[in-house]
Amino acid sequence: MNVNGPLICLLVDDNKVARVLLKKILLNVNNINVVGECESALEAKRFLEANHVDILFLDVEMPEMSGLDLLKLLPNRPHTILTTAKEQYAVEAFELNVLDYLVKPFTLTRVLAAVDRVQELIRFKQSQQPEAITPKHLFIKENKVIRKINVDDILWMEAKGDYVQFNLPDKMYMVHGSLKTIEDKFSPEKFVRVHRSYVIAIDKVEYIENRLVYIKNQPIPVSESYKDALLAKLHLL
């Protein structure tokens, strides 16, 4: 997570009109990249288990599971901004470390203030921690063999069901786990997600054309929701 790059956001609300209006407001906010929308807490839980999110805009009252109940289930909660039509949940929300509480209907000014609050918190956390450094090598378990691979050799990683495929210039390794869990082990300065199923090594990109990244002549799709995050990492002239 880097406050200098786009903040990855997820919108969760069972009301489609509310999601559309919030997304329209966020289009006017710099440094925000909305990567997904969910109409239920259960759908959001599945999304968060598979994807990195910096800011979670979360409705409270939804069928099957409330937004507050969702937060109680998340071991690693994103920075959360509640969006609700009622003020009665404020005490419980802040007990769950919710950063802000937007009462519908909200304005651009109010949303900007909430996003600024998240950015300030991220800056503070970054000032208190050493910069993340990607290790030079790592060990992966493939079947019954533990192998050492050089991180600089990784071209891209691809989600394959319950496994992640590491693609190197002359080899491929399959490792059990989620792409999100593995992605979090690497520095965001070296690797970037370009699709819900792909994380690429930034310095291995050869060229980009028609929403495809090419690495070793292999086309890798770039989804609209991750395009800005990729462009922010490239040194465009």
N, C-alpha and C positions, 0 to 999 in steps of 0.2 A: 504494500500500500504506500503510495507516494503522493503527497498533496500537490506536487508539481505536475502530475499527470492527471488525466480524467478520473473522476471518482465514479466507480462502478455502482449503479443504483438498480434496485429492484422495487417495483410497485406492487403492493398486495392489497386488493380491495375487491369485494364481491360485486360492487357496483361498477359496471363498465363505464358509465358516464363520468363517475368520479375519477376513474383511472385516466380517461381521455383528457379531462380538464387538468389534472395534475401533470400529466405528461406535456401538455401544451404549455403550462407554466414553466416546466423544467427546460423546455427548449430555449427559453430566454435566459437561462442561467449558465454562465461560463463554467467550464471544467466539470460538467456533469455528463455522464454517458448512461442512459437507461438501457440496460441489457435484457430486461425481461419484465413481463407482467403476469401476475397470478390472480385468479379469482377466488382462491380459497387458501386457508392456512396450510392444509395438507399438501396442496400443490406447491406452495412456497417452501415447505419443509424439504420436499424432494429436490427442488431447484437449489436450495442452499447447501444441501449435502453434496451436490455435484459441481457447484460454481462458487467462485470468489465474489463477494459483494462487499462494498465499502459502506454504502448507506441503504438501509431498509426503510422504505416508506410503508407503514403498516396500519391498516384499518383494525379496529378493535372488534366490532360486532359482525361476525360472519358465521354462516351455517357450519355445523359439525365441530368446528374448533375456533375459538376466539383468537385474536392476535396476541393477547396477553398469554394465553395458554401455549401458543406457539413459542413465544420467547422462553418460557419455562423449560421447553424441551431442547432448546439449542445449547450445546456445550460451548460453542464459540459464536457469540452473537455479533452480527454486524452493528455498526453505529445505527441506532434505531430512532426514527422520527415517527411518532404515532399520528395518524390522520383519522379523526373521528368527529361525529356530529355532537358528541356529549362531553361534558367536562368531568363527569363523575368518576372517571377511571384514572385521574391524574395521580393520586396518591400511590396506587398500586403500580402505575407505570414507572414512576421515579424510583420505587423500591426495586424495580427490575433494571435500573440504570438506563432508562430511556433518556435520550439527550434532549428531545424537544417534543412538544405536544401541540399539534396544530388542530384547531377546532374549525370544522367546515362551516361555511365556505371560507377558504383562506385566500390571501392575496399574494401577488408576486413578491411584495416587500416582506411579508411574513415568511414565505418559503426561503427567500434569500438569507434572512436572518438565521433560519434554522441550518441552512447549508454552511454559512459562515461559522456557526458554532462547531459543526463537525470538523471543518478545516482547521480551526484553531486547536481543537483537541488533537488532531493528527499531528500538527506541527509540534505541539508540546511533547507528545509521545516520541516523535522522531528526535527531538532535542535531548531526550533522556536516555536514548539507546544508541549504541554504536551502529554504524551503517551495516546493513546485512551484506554478508560476503558469501558468495557461492563457493563451496569447497572445490578443490581442484579435481578430486575424484570421489567416487562413492561406490558402495558395494550393494549389489542387487542379488536377490535370491530368485533363481530360475530353476524350477523343479527342485532338485535336491542339491543343486550346485550354487555356491555363493561366488559371484564374479565381481572383479574390480573393473570399473570403466572410468575413463577420463571424461570429466564434464565437458571439456572443450571439444570432445568428439561428438557430442549429442547434436543432431541436426534438428529433430523435432520429436515430440511425444504425442501419441494418439490414443484416445480412449477406445477400448475394445471390450464393451460389456463390463465385466468385473475386473478387467485387466487394463494395463497401460503398456503400449508398445513403444520401446525406446528405439529410435531409428538413428543409426550411426552410418558412416560412409560405406562400410562393408559388412555390417552385421545388424541384426534386429534382436531385441530381447523383450520377452513378455514378463511383466511383473504384476502380481496380484495387488489390487488397490484401486483407488479412485484418482482421476486426473487432478482433482482439486487438492487432495492430500499431498500428492507428489509435487504439484506446482508450488505449493507453499514452502517447500524446502529450498527453493532456488531464489536468487536475487531477482527482483523485477527489472533490474537494469540489464540483465543478460537474457532473460526469457520473457515472452509475452504471450498471452492467450489471444488467438485470432478467431477462434470458433469454439463452440461448447465441447468439441471433440479434439481440438488441437492446441498445443502449446509449442511455440517455435523458438529457436535460438536466434536472437536478433541479428547477430553478426554473420549468420549463415545465409541470410536473405540475398538472393542474386538479383531479382527484379520482381515487380508487382504489376500485374496487368489483368484487367477485367475481373476484379475482385478475387484474384488468385495470387498467392505468394509462391514464388518458385525457388526451391532449394534443391540443388543438384538436378535441375530439370524436372523435378517432381512438383506438380501443382498442388497447392494446399488451399482450401477455401477460406475466405475471410468473410465472416458474417457482418451484416450492417451494424449490429450492436457492439462489435469489438473493433470496428474500423478505426475509430478515433483513438483508441488506446494504442493501436499499432502505429499510426501516423505520429503520435506524440513521442514515440521512442526512436523514430528515424530522424536523422540529421538532414532534413530537406533543405535544399538551396533555393 
